[in-house]
Amino acid sequence: MNELEKKEYPYIILSNQILADLVAQAKKENPTVGVQEINYLAQQSFEDLLVSQMNSLKVEIL
């Protein structure tokens, strides 16, 4: 594992945990829909969360 992979690994684990939580939430909220729909809903929630977090960042271009 190179240095970049070591640095990024915790973020990958965290994003996978968040996505798993969103899948569980989508299943709970939509118990009658199929796997593809659950995955779609979870992915949409993940993207919404990502966008909201990105909008909260203050970026300075040097």
CHARMM internal coordinates of N, CA and C (Angstrom, degrees):
IC EDIT
DIST 1 N 1 CA 1.4563
DIST 1 CA 1 C 1.5335
ANGL 1 N 1 CA 1 C 107.74
DIST 1 C 2 N 1.3393
ANGL 1 CA 1 C 2 N 116.25
DIHE 1 N 1 CA 1 C 2 N 125.77
DIST 2 N 2 CA 1.4571
ANGL 1 C 2 N 2 CA 118.60
DIHE 1 CA 1 C 2 N 2 CA -179.41
DIST 2 CA 2 C 1.5370
ANGL 2 N 2 CA 2 C 110.71
DIHE 1 C 2 N 2 CA 2 C -82.31
DIST 2 C 3 N 1.3016
ANGL 2 CA 2 C 3 N 116.06
DIHE 2 N 2 CA 2 C 3 N 176.39
DIST 3 N 3 CA 1.4708
ANGL 2 C 3 N 3 CA 121.25
DIHE 2 CA 2 C 3 N 3 CA -174.44
DIST 3 CA 3 C 1.5306
ANGL 3 N 3 CA 3 C 112.69
DIHE 2 C 3 N 3 CA 3 C -62.69
DIST 3 C 4 N 1.3248
ANGL 3 CA 3 C 4 N 116.99
DIHE 3 N 3 CA 3 C 4 N -41.02
DIST 4 N 4 CA 1.4617
ANGL 3 C 4 N 4 CA 120.52
DIHE 3 CA 3 C 4 N 4 CA 178.90
DIST 4 CA 4 C 1.5299
ANGL 4 N 4 CA 4 C 111.16
DIHE 3 C 4 N 4 CA 4 C -63.63
DIST 4 C 5 N 1.3230
ANGL 4 CA 4 C 5 N 116.20
DIHE 4 N 4 CA 4 C 5 N -42.64
DIST 5 N 5 CA 1.4674
ANGL 4 C 5 N 5 CA 119.81
DIHE 4 CA 4 C 5 N 5 CA 178.07
DIST 5 CA 5 C 1.5179
ANGL 5 N 5 CA 5 C 111.26
DIHE 4 C 5 N 5 CA 5 C -62.12
DIST 5 C 6 N 1.3225
ANGL 5 CA 5 C 6 N 117.35
DIHE 5 N 5 CA 5 C 6 N -40.55
DIST 6 N 6 CA 1.4614
ANGL 5 C 6 N 6 CA 121.47
DIHE 5 CA 5 C 6 N 6 CA 177.85
DIST 6 CA 6 C 1.5224
ANGL 6 N 6 CA 6 C 111.24
DIHE 5 C 6 N 6 CA 6 C -62.69
DIST 6 C 7 N 1.3205
ANGL 6 CA 6 C 7 N 116.06
DIHE 6 N 6 CA 6 C 7 N -38.31
DIST 7 N 7 CA 1.4605
ANGL 6 C 7 N 7 CA 120.94
DIHE 6 CA 6 C 7 N 7 CA -179.60
DIST 7 CA 7 C 1.5281
ANGL 7 N 7 CA 7 C 111.15
DIHE 6 C 7 N 7 CA 7 C -71.04
DIST 7 C 8 N 1.3163
ANGL 7 CA 7 C 8 N 117.81
DIHE 7 N 7 CA 7 C 8 N -38.83
DIST 8 N 8 CA 1.4562
ANGL 7 C 8 N 8 CA 122.43
DIHE 7 CA 7 C 8 N 8 CA -175.55
DIST 8 CA 8 C 1.5269
ANGL 8 N 8 CA 8 C 113.41
DIHE 7 C 8 N 8 CA 8 C -84.05
DIST 8 C 9 N 1.3215
ANGL 8 CA 8 C 9 N 118.42
DIHE 8 N 8 CA 8 C 9 N -19.74
DIST 9 N 9 CA 1.4576
ANGL 8 C 9 N 9 CA 122.54
DIHE 8 CA 8 C 9 N 9 CA -174.87
DIST 9 CA 9 C 1.5317
ANGL 9 N 9 CA 9 C 113.76
DIHE 8 C 9 N 9 CA 9 C -53.95
DIST 9 C 10 N 1.3332
ANGL 9 CA 9 C 10 N 119.69
DIHE 9 N 9 CA 9 C 10 N -47.51
DIST 10 N 10 CA 1.4720
ANGL 9 C 10 N 10 CA 118.91
DIHE 9 CA 9 C 10 N 10 CA 179.12
DIST 10 CA 10 C 1.5291
ANGL 10 N 10 CA 10 C 113.18
DIHE 9 C 10 N 10 CA 10 C -60.30
DIST 10 C 11 N 1.3221
ANGL 10 CA 10 C 11 N 117.16
DIHE 10 N 10 CA 10 C 11 N -34.29
DIST 11 N 11 CA 1.4637
ANGL 10 C 11 N 11 CA 120.83
DIHE 10 CA 10 C 11 N 11 CA 179.22
DIST 11 CA 11 C 1.5273
ANGL 11 N 11 CA 11 C 110.99
DIHE 10 C 11 N 11 CA 11 C -70.24
DIST 11 C 12 N 1.3065
ANGL 11 CA 11 C 12 N 116.36
DIHE 11 N 11 CA 11 C 12 N -36.17
DIST 12 N 12 CA 1.4630
ANGL 11 C 12 N 12 CA 120.72
DIHE 11 CA 11 C 12 N 12 CA 177.63
DIST 12 CA 12 C 1.5278
ANGL 12 N 12 CA 12 C 109.89
DIHE 11 C 12 N 12 CA 12 C -65.66
DIST 12 C 13 N 1.3210
ANGL 12 CA 12 C 13 N 116.06
DIHE 12 N 12 CA 12 C 13 N -44.38
DIST 13 N 13 CA 1.4664
ANGL 12 C 13 N 13 CA 120.94
DIHE 12 CA 12 C 13 N 13 CA 178.30
DIST 13 CA 13 C 1.5284
ANGL 13 N 13 CA 13 C 110.05
DIHE 12 C 13 N 13 CA 13 C -61.47
DIST 13 C 14 N 1.3088
ANGL 13 CA 13 C 14 N 117.06
DIHE 13 N 13 CA 13 C 14 N -45.22
DIST 14 N 14 CA 1.4640
ANGL 13 C 14 N 14 CA 121.30
DIHE 13 CA 13 C 14 N 14 CA -179.89
DIST 14 CA 14 C 1.5242
ANGL 14 N 14 CA 14 C 111.14
DIHE 13 C 14 N 14 CA 14 C -61.97
DIST 14 C 15 N 1.3225
ANGL 14 CA 14 C 15 N 117.67
DIHE 14 N 14 CA 14 C 15 N -45.13
DIST 15 N 15 CA 1.4699
ANGL 14 C 15 N 15 CA 119.80
DIHE 14 CA 14 C 15 N 15 CA -179.53
DIST 15 CA 15 C 1.5213
ANGL 15 N 15 CA 15 C 111.05
DIHE 14 C 15 N 15 CA 15 C -65.07
DIST 15 C 16 N 1.3331
ANGL 15 CA 15 C 16 N 117.98
DIHE 15 N 15 CA 15 C 16 N -35.78
DIST 16 N 16 CA 1.4615
ANGL 15 C 16 N 16 CA 120.74
DIHE 15 CA 15 C 16 N 16 CA 176.44
DIST 16 CA 16 C 1.5240
ANGL 16 N 16 CA 16 C 111.52
DIHE 15 C 16 N 16 CA 16 C -66.22
DIST 16 C 17 N 1.3286
ANGL 16 CA 16 C 17 N 116.84
DIHE 16 N 16 CA 16 C 17 N -38.46
DIST 17 N 17 CA 1.4645
ANGL 16 C 17 N 17 CA 120.79
DIHE 16 CA 16 C 17 N 17 CA 177.81
DIST 17 CA 17 C 1.5264
ANGL 17 N 17 CA 17 C 110.89
DIHE 16 C 17 N 17 CA 17 C -66.37
DIST 17 C 18 N 1.3163
ANGL 17 CA 17 C 18 N 116.27
DIHE 17 N 17 CA 17 C 18 N -41.93
DIST 18 N 18 CA 1.4669
ANGL 17 C 18 N 18 CA 120.45
DIHE 17 CA 17 C 18 N 18 CA 178.30
DIST 18 CA 18 C 1.5238
ANGL 18 N 18 CA 18 C 110.25
DIHE 17 C 18 N 18 CA 18 C -62.78
DIST 18 C 19 N 1.3259
ANGL 18 CA 18 C 19 N 116.80
DIHE 18 N 18 CA 18 C 19 N -45.30
DIST 19 N 19 CA 1.4611
ANGL 18 C 19 N 19 CA 120.42
DIHE 18 CA 18 C 19 N 19 CA 179.55
DIST 19 CA 19 C 1.5281
ANGL 19 N 19 CA 19 C 110.89
DIHE 18 C 19 N 19 CA 19 C -62.75
DIST 19 C 20 N 1.3155
ANGL 19 CA 19 C 20 N 117.46
DIHE 19 N 19 CA 19 C 20 N -39.84
DIST 20 N 20 CA 1.4702
ANGL 19 C 20 N 20 CA 120.56
DIHE 19 CA 19 C 20 N 20 CA 177.67
DIST 20 CA 20 C 1.5317
ANGL 20 N 20 CA 20 C 110.45
DIHE 19 C 20 N 20 CA 20 C -63.01
DIST 20 C 21 N 1.3242
ANGL 20 CA 20 C 21 N 116.87
DIHE 20 N 20 CA 20 C 21 N -39.96
DIST 21 N 21 CA 1.4721
ANGL 20 C 21 N 21 CA 120.54
DIHE 20 CA 20 C 21 N 21 CA 176.95
DIST 21 CA 21 C 1.5241
ANGL 21 N 21 CA 21 C 111.02
DIHE 20 C 21 N 21 CA 21 C -64.35
DIST 21 C 22 N 1.3250
ANGL 21 CA 21 C 22 N 116.74
DIHE 21 N 21 CA 21 C 22 N -39.43
DIST 22 N 22 CA 1.4613
ANGL 21 C 22 N 22 CA 120.33
DIHE 21 CA 21 C 22 N 22 CA 179.47
DIST 22 CA 22 C 1.5288
ANGL 22 N 22 CA 22 C 111.59
DIHE 21 C 22 N 22 CA 22 C -68.81
DIST 22 C 23 N 1.3258
ANGL 22 CA 22 C 23 N 117.12
DIHE 22 N 22 CA 22 C 23 N -34.75
DIST 23 N 23 CA 1.4617
ANGL 22 C 23 N 23 CA 120.71
DIHE 22 CA 22 C 23 N 23 CA 175.40
DIST 23 CA 23 C 1.5271
ANGL 23 N 23 CA 23 C 109.55
DIHE 22 C 23 N 23 CA 23 C -64.13
DIST 23 C 24 N 1.3297
ANGL 23 CA 23 C 24 N 116.37
DIHE 23 N 23 CA 23 C 24 N -45.57
DIST 24 N 24 CA 1.4680
ANGL 23 C 24 N 24 CA 120.20
DIHE 23 CA 23 C 24 N 24 CA 178.88
DIST 24 CA 24 C 1.5247
ANGL 24 N 24 CA 24 C 110.92
DIHE 23 C 24 N 24 CA 24 C -61.26
DIST 24 C 25 N 1.3209
ANGL 24 CA 24 C 25 N 116.62
DIHE 24 N 24 CA 24 C 25 N -40.99
DIST 25 N 25 CA 1.4645
ANGL 24 C 25 N 25 CA 120.81
DIHE 24 CA 24 C 25 N 25 CA 178.98
DIST 25 CA 25 C 1.5307
ANGL 25 N 25 CA 25 C 110.63
DIHE 24 C 25 N 25 CA 25 C -65.09
DIST 25 C 26 N 1.3288
ANGL 25 CA 25 C 26 N 117.11
DIHE 25 N 25 CA 25 C 26 N -42.81
DIST 26 N 26 CA 1.4662
ANGL 25 C 26 N 26 CA 120.92
DIHE 25 CA 25 C 26 N 26 CA 179.61
DIST 26 CA 26 C 1.5295
ANGL 26 N 26 CA 26 C 110.43
DIHE 25 C 26 N 26 CA 26 C -63.88
DIST 26 C 27 N 1.3385
ANGL 26 CA 26 C 27 N 117.48
DIHE 26 N 26 CA 26 C 27 N -38.87
DIST 27 N 27 CA 1.4705
ANGL 26 C 27 N 27 CA 120.93
DIHE 26 CA 26 C 27 N 27 CA 177.32
DIST 27 CA 27 C 1.5235
ANGL 27 N 27 CA 27 C 110.82
DIHE 26 C 27 N 27 CA 27 C -63.53
DIST 27 C 28 N 1.3277
ANGL 27 CA 27 C 28 N 115.88
DIHE 27 N 27 CA 27 C 28 N -41.78
DIST 28 N 28 CA 1.4601
ANGL 27 C 28 N 28 CA 120.44
DIHE 27 CA 27 C 28 N 28 CA -179.00
DIST 28 CA 28 C 1.5286
ANGL 28 N 28 CA 28 C 111.22
DIHE 27 C 28 N 28 CA 28 C -66.03
DIST 28 C 29 N 1.3229
ANGL 28 CA 28 C 29 N 116.46
DIHE 28 N 28 CA 28 C 29 N -40.83
DIST 29 N 29 CA 1.4586
ANGL 28 C 29 N 29 CA 121.52
DIHE 28 CA 28 C 29 N 29 CA -177.59
DIST 29 CA 29 C 1.5313
ANGL 29 N 29 CA 29 C 112.84
DIHE 28 C 29 N 29 CA 29 C -78.77
DIST 29 C 30 N 1.3258
ANGL 29 CA 29 C 30 N 117.28
DIHE 29 N 29 CA 29 C 30 N -21.54
DIST 30 N 30 CA 1.4705
ANGL 29 C 30 N 30 CA 122.12
DIHE 29 CA 29 C 30 N 30 CA -176.04
DIST 30 CA 30 C 1.5289
ANGL 30 N 30 CA 30 C 109.92
DIHE 29 C 30 N 30 CA 30 C -135.05
DIST 30 C 31 N 1.3218
ANGL 30 CA 30 C 31 N 117.78
DIHE 30 N 30 CA 30 C 31 N 68.18
DIST 31 N 31 CA 1.4670
ANGL 30 C 31 N 31 CA 120.08
DIHE 30 CA 30 C 31 N 31 CA -172.85
DIST 31 CA 31 C 1.5328
ANGL 31 N 31 CA 31 C 115.04
DIHE 30 C 31 N 31 CA 31 C -68.39
DIST 31 C 32 N 1.3047
ANGL 31 CA 31 C 32 N 118.46
DIHE 31 N 31 CA 31 C 32 N -13.98
DIST 32 N 32 CA 1.4642
ANGL 31 C 32 N 32 CA 119.97
DIHE 31 CA 31 C 32 N 32 CA -175.78
DIST 32 CA 32 C 1.5252
ANGL 32 N 32 CA 32 C 114.06
DIHE 31 C 32 N 32 CA 32 C -100.83
DIST 32 C 33 N 1.3160
ANGL 32 CA 32 C 33 N 118.89
DIHE 32 N 32 CA 32 C 33 N -2.41
DIST 33 N 33 CA 1.4715
ANGL 32 C 33 N 33 CA 120.18
DIHE 32 CA 32 C 33 N 33 CA -177.77
DIST 33 CA 33 C 1.5197
ANGL 33 N 33 CA 33 C 110.82
DIHE 32 C 33 N 33 CA 33 C -93.02
DIST 33 C 34 N 1.3225
ANGL 33 CA 33 C 34 N 115.60
DIHE 33 N 33 CA 33 C 34 N 161.71
DIST 34 N 34 CA 1.4607
ANGL 33 C 34 N 34 CA 122.06
DIHE 33 CA 33 C 34 N 34 CA -177.25
DIST 34 CA 34 C 1.5151
ANGL 34 N 34 CA 34 C 113.34
DIHE 33 C 34 N 34 CA 34 C -80.38
DIST 34 C 35 N 1.3184
ANGL 34 CA 34 C 35 N 113.89
DIHE 34 N 34 CA 34 C 35 N 176.49
DIST 35 N 35 CA 1.4634
ANGL 34 C 35 N 35 CA 122.22
DIHE 34 CA 34 C 35 N 35 CA -176.37
DIST 35 CA 35 C 1.5280
ANGL 35 N 35 CA 35 C 111.76
DIHE 34 C 35 N 35 CA 35 C -61.91
DIST 35 C 36 N 1.3184
ANGL 35 CA 35 C 36 N 117.23
DIHE 35 N 35 CA 35 C 36 N -42.55
DIST 36 N 36 CA 1.4655
ANGL 35 C 36 N 36 CA 119.97
DIHE 35 CA 35 C 36 N 36 CA -178.59
DIST 36 CA 36 C 1.5270
ANGL 36 N 36 CA 36 C 110.82
DIHE 35 C 36 N 36 CA 36 C -62.95
DIST 36 C 37 N 1.3180
ANGL 36 CA 36 C 37 N 116.49
DIHE 36 N 36 CA 36 C 37 N -42.05
DIST 37 N 37 CA 1.4647
ANGL 36 C 37 N 37 CA 120.28
DIHE 36 CA 36 C 37 N 37 CA 179.31
DIST 37 CA 37 C 1.5266
ANGL 37 N 37 CA 37 C 110.69
DIHE 36 C 37 N 37 CA 37 C -66.68
DIST 37 C 38 N 1.3251
ANGL 37 CA 37 C 38 N 117.26
DIHE 37 N 37 CA 37 C 38 N -40.05
DIST 38 N 38 CA 1.4647
ANGL 37 C 38 N 38 CA 121.18
DIHE 37 CA 37 C 38 N 38 CA 177.24
DIST 38 CA 38 C 1.5278
ANGL 38 N 38 CA 38 C 109.65
DIHE 37 C 38 N 38 CA 38 C -60.49
DIST 38 C 39 N 1.3243
ANGL 38 CA 38 C 39 N 116.72
DIHE 38 N 38 CA 38 C 39 N -46.79
DIST 39 N 39 CA 1.4668
ANGL 38 C 39 N 39 CA 120.43
DIHE 38 CA 38 C 39 N 39 CA 179.72
DIST 39 CA 39 C 1.5251
ANGL 39 N 39 CA 39 C 111.28
DIHE 38 C 39 N 39 CA 39 C -62.57
DIST 39 C 40 N 1.3327
ANGL 39 CA 39 C 40 N 116.27
DIHE 39 N 39 CA 39 C 40 N -39.97
DIST 40 N 40 CA 1.4623
ANGL 39 C 40 N 40 CA 120.32
DIHE 39 CA 39 C 40 N 40 CA 178.08
DIST 40 CA 40 C 1.5292
ANGL 40 N 40 CA 40 C 110.58
DIHE 39 C 40 N 40 CA 40 C -62.64
DIST 40 C 41 N 1.3228
ANGL 40 CA 40 C 41 N 116.88
DIHE 40 N 40 CA 40 C 41 N -47.91
DIST 41 N 41 CA 1.4675
ANGL 40 C 41 N 41 CA 121.02
DIHE 40 CA 40 C 41 N 41 CA -179.64
DIST 41 CA 41 C 1.5255
ANGL 41 N 41 CA 41 C 111.26
DIHE 40 C 41 N 41 CA 41 C -62.25
DIST 41 C 42 N 1.3152
ANGL 41 CA 41 C 42 N 116.81
DIHE 41 N 41 CA 41 C 42 N -41.40
DIST 42 N 42 CA 1.4628
ANGL 41 C 42 N 42 CA 120.72
DIHE 41 CA 41 C 42 N 42 CA 178.92
DIST 42 CA 42 C 1.5272
ANGL 42 N 42 CA 42 C 110.60
DIHE 41 C 42 N 42 CA 42 C -65.13
DIST 42 C 43 N 1.3241
ANGL 42 CA 42 C 43 N 116.75
DIHE 42 N 42 CA 42 C 43 N -42.03
DIST 43 N 43 CA 1.4687
ANGL 42 C 43 N 43 CA 120.44
DIHE 42 CA 42 C 43 N 43 CA 179.29
DIST 43 CA 43 C 1.5300
ANGL 43 N 43 CA 43 C 111.04
DIHE 42 C 43 N 43 CA 43 C -64.62
DIST 43 C 44 N 1.3284
ANGL 43 CA 43 C 44 N 116.47
DIHE 43 N 43 CA 43 C 44 N -40.15
DIST 44 N 44 CA 1.4662
ANGL 43 C 44 N 44 CA 119.83
DIHE 43 CA 43 C 44 N 44 CA 176.88
DIST 44 CA 44 C 1.5264
ANGL 44 N 44 CA 44 C 110.84
DIHE 43 C 44 N 44 CA 44 C -62.28
DIST 44 C 45 N 1.3159
ANGL 44 CA 44 C 45 N 116.78
DIHE 44 N 44 CA 44 C 45 N -43.22
DIST 45 N 45 CA 1.4673
ANGL 44 C 45 N 45 CA 120.76
DIHE 44 CA 44 C 45 N 45 CA 177.93
DIST 45 CA 45 C 1.5252
ANGL 45 N 45 CA 45 C 110.73
DIHE 44 C 45 N 45 CA 45 C -62.78
DIST 45 C 46 N 1.3416
ANGL 45 CA 45 C 46 N 116.42
DIHE 45 N 45 CA 45 C 46 N -40.79
DIST 46 N 46 CA 1.4638
ANGL 45 C 46 N 46 CA 121.18
DIHE 45 CA 45 C 46 N 46 CA 178.90
DIST 46 CA 46 C 1.5280
ANGL 46 N 46 CA 46 C 110.41
DIHE 45 C 46 N 46 CA 46 C -62.10
DIST 46 C 47 N 1.3266
ANGL 46 CA 46 C 47 N 116.43
DIHE 46 N 46 CA 46 C 47 N -45.05
DIST 47 N 47 CA 1.4639
ANGL 46 C 47 N 47 CA 120.37
DIHE 46 CA 46 C 47 N 47 CA 179.74
DIST 47 CA 47 C 1.5268
ANGL 47 N 47 CA 47 C 111.46
DIHE 46 C 47 N 47 CA 47 C -65.07
DIST 47 C 48 N 1.3275
ANGL 47 CA 47 C 48 N 116.83
DIHE 47 N 47 CA 47 C 48 N -40.14
DIST 48 N 48 CA 1.4669
ANGL 47 C 48 N 48 CA 120.31
DIHE 47 CA 47 C 48 N 48 CA 176.99
DIST 48 CA 48 C 1.5207
ANGL 48 N 48 CA 48 C 110.85
DIHE 47 C 48 N 48 CA 48 C -62.16
DIST 48 C 49 N 1.3198
ANGL 48 CA 48 C 49 N 116.19
DIHE 48 N 48 CA 48 C 49 N -42.73
DIST 49 N 49 CA 1.4606
ANGL 48 C 49 N 49 CA 121.02
DIHE 48 CA 48 C 49 N 49 CA 178.35
DIST 49 CA 49 C 1.5277
ANGL 49 N 49 CA 49 C 110.82
DIHE 48 C 49 N 49 CA 49 C -63.58
DIST 49 C 50 N 1.3146
ANGL 49 CA 49 C 50 N 116.33
DIHE 49 N 49 CA 49 C 50 N -43.07
DIST 50 N 50 CA 1.4596
ANGL 49 C 50 N 50 CA 121.06
DIHE 49 CA 49 C 50 N 50 CA 179.21
DIST 50 CA 50 C 1.5236
ANGL 50 N 50 CA 50 C 111.16
DIHE 49 C 50 N 50 CA 50 C -62.21
DIST 50 C 51 N 1.3162
ANGL 50 CA 50 C 51 N 117.34
DIHE 50 N 50 CA 50 C 51 N -45.53
DIST 51 N 51 CA 1.4631
ANGL 50 C 51 N 51 CA 121.39
DIHE 50 CA 50 C 51 N 51 CA 179.51
DIST 51 CA 51 C 1.5260
ANGL 51 N 51 CA 51 C 110.62
DIHE 50 C 51 N 51 CA 51 C -62.58
DIST 51 C 52 N 1.3290
ANGL 51 CA 51 C 52 N 116.58
DIHE 51 N 51 CA 51 C 52 N -43.03
DIST 52 N 52 CA 1.4729
ANGL 51 C 52 N 52 CA 118.76
DIHE 51 CA 51 C 52 N 52 CA 179.91
DIST 52 CA 52 C 1.5230
ANGL 52 N 52 CA 52 C 111.22
DIHE 51 C 52 N 52 CA 52 C -64.38
DIST 52 C 53 N 1.3192
ANGL 52 CA 52 C 53 N 117.00
DIHE 52 N 52 CA 52 C 53 N -36.61
DIST 53 N 53 CA 1.4592
ANGL 52 C 53 N 53 CA 119.85
DIHE 52 CA 52 C 53 N 53 CA 178.37
DIST 53 CA 53 C 1.5300
ANGL 53 N 53 CA 53 C 111.33
DIHE 52 C 53 N 53 CA 53 C -70.98
DIST 53 C 54 N 1.3203
ANGL 53 CA 53 C 54 N 116.27
DIHE 53 N 53 CA 53 C 54 N -38.63
DIST 54 N 54 CA 1.4687
ANGL 53 C 54 N 54 CA 119.91
DIHE 53 CA 53 C 54 N 54 CA 178.70
DIST 54 CA 54 C 1.5193
ANGL 54 N 54 CA 54 C 110.35
DIHE 53 C 54 N 54 CA 54 C -65.71
DIST 54 C 55 N 1.3290
ANGL 54 CA 54 C 55 N 117.06
DIHE 54 N 54 CA 54 C 55 N -36.64
DIST 55 N 55 CA 1.4636
ANGL 54 C 55 N 55 CA 120.38
DIHE 54 CA 54 C 55 N 55 CA 178.86
DIST 55 CA 55 C 1.5228
ANGL 55 N 55 CA 55 C 112.39
DIHE 54 C 55 N 55 CA 55 C -68.32
DIST 55 C 56 N 1.3133
ANGL 55 CA 55 C 56 N 116.99
DIHE 55 N 55 CA 55 C 56 N -21.11
DIST 56 N 56 CA 1.4643
ANGL 55 C 56 N 56 CA 119.84
DIHE 55 CA 55 C 56 N 56 CA -179.59
DIST 56 CA 56 C 1.5255
ANGL 56 N 56 CA 56 C 112.27
DIHE 55 C 56 N 56 CA 56 C -84.98
DIST 56 C 57 N 1.3251
ANGL 56 CA 56 C 57 N 117.16
DIHE 56 N 56 CA 56 C 57 N -9.30
DIST 57 N 57 CA 1.4588
ANGL 56 C 57 N 57 CA 120.68
DIHE 56 CA 56 C 57 N 57 CA -179.46
DIST 57 CA 57 C 1.5280
ANGL 57 N 57 CA 57 C 111.09
DIHE 56 C 57 N 57 CA 57 C -81.27
DIST 57 C 58 N 1.2878
ANGL 57 CA 57 C 58 N 114.90
DIHE 57 N 57 CA 57 C 58 N 144.69
DIST 58 N 58 CA 1.4585
ANGL 57 C 58 N 58 CA 120.19
DIHE 57 CA 57 C 58 N 58 CA 173.20
DIST 58 CA 58 C 1.5251
ANGL 58 N 58 CA 58 C 106.55
DIHE 57 C 58 N 58 CA 58 C -105.52
DIST 58 C 59 N 1.3181
ANGL 58 CA 58 C 59 N 115.96
DIHE 58 N 58 CA 58 C 59 N 113.13
DIST 59 N 59 CA 1.4651
ANGL 58 C 59 N 59 CA 121.19
DIHE 58 CA 58 C 59 N 59 CA -176.00
DIST 59 CA 59 C 1.5229
ANGL 59 N 59 CA 59 C 108.73
DIHE 58 C 59 N 59 CA 59 C -106.58
DIST 59 C 60 N 1.3280
ANGL 59 CA 59 C 60 N 113.98
DIHE 59 N 59 CA 59 C 60 N 133.29
DIST 60 N 60 CA 1.4602
ANGL 59 C 60 N 60 CA 119.59
DIHE 59 CA 59 C 60 N 60 CA 176.97
DIST 60 CA 60 C 1.5146
ANGL 60 N 60 CA 60 C 108.20
DIHE 59 C 60 N 60 CA 60 C -118.23
DIST 60 C 61 N 1.3107
ANGL 60 CA 60 C 61 N 115.88
DIHE 60 N 60 CA 60 C 61 N 124.05
DIST 61 N 61 CA 1.4567
ANGL 60 C 61 N 61 CA 121.29
DIHE 60 CA 60 C 61 N 61 CA 178.67
DIST 61 CA 61 C 1.5126
ANGL 61 N 61 CA 61 C 108.07
DIHE 60 C 61 N 61 CA 61 C -93.20
DIST 61 C 62 N 1.3071
ANGL 61 CA 61 C 62 N 114.71
DIHE 61 N 61 CA 61 C 62 N 124.32
DIST 62 N 62 CA 1.4769
ANGL 61 C 62 N 62 CA 120.36
DIHE 61 CA 61 C 62 N 62 CA -177.35
DIST 62 CA 62 C 1.5012
ANGL 62 N 62 CA 62 C 111.82
DIHE 61 C 62 N 62 CA 62 C -89.19
END
COOR INIT
IC SEED 1 N 1 CA 1 C
IC BUILD
